Amino acid sequence: MGAKKKTEIICRCNNVSRETIEQAIRNGATTLNDIFDTTSAGVGPCGGSCRRKLGPLLEHFLKTGTFPEKIVEDLTGKAPPPKKDE
């Protein structure tokens, strides 16, 4: 038997899988707000940290009509981690 494909969870707060998000996009979600409304991804108590993955996933699909094999997070605007005193 082949190995079972592991489900990739994109939104951990609301337990939303990549498969669910991709289906929403295939069904017509063309903006992040559409994805938020149809899947509840990106609107969890963490403030939407998964949005850094949702944006590139949606953008890639809208440009190419396909989903990327690996999602490259958009880290623009993310503050660098604080430096520890040595």
CORKA-V872658 format. One record per residue. N is the residue number from 1. RES is the residue in one small letter. SS is DSSP state (H for helix, E for strand, L for the rest). Layout:
# CORKA-V872658
n,res,ss
N,RES,SS
N,RES,SS
This chain:
# CORKA-V872658
n,res,ss
1,m,L
2,g,L
3,a,L
4,k,L
5,k,L
6,k,L
7,t,L
8,e,L
9,i,E
10,i,E
11,c,E
12,r,L
13,c,L
14,n,L
15,n,L
16,v,E
17,s,E
18,r,H
19,e,H
20,t,H
21,i,H
22,e,H
23,q,H
24,a,H
25,i,H
26,r,H
27,n,L
28,g,L
29,a,L
30,t,L
31,t,L
32,l,H
33,n,H
34,d,H
35,i,H
36,f,H
37,d,H
38,t,H
39,t,H
40,s,L
41,a,L
42,g,L
43,v,L
44,g,L
45,p,L
46,c,L
47,g,L
48,g,L
49,s,L
50,c,L
51,r,H
52,r,H
53,k,H
54,l,H
55,g,H
56,p,H
57,l,H
58,l,H
59,e,H
60,h,H
61,f,H
62,l,H
63,k,H
64,t,H
65,g,L
66,t,L
67,f,L
68,p,L
69,e,L
70,k,L
71,i,L
72,v,L
73,e,L
74,d,L
75,l,L
76,t,L
77,g,L
78,k,L
79,a,L
80,p,L
81,p,L
82,p,L
83,k,L
84,k,L
85,d,L
86,e,L
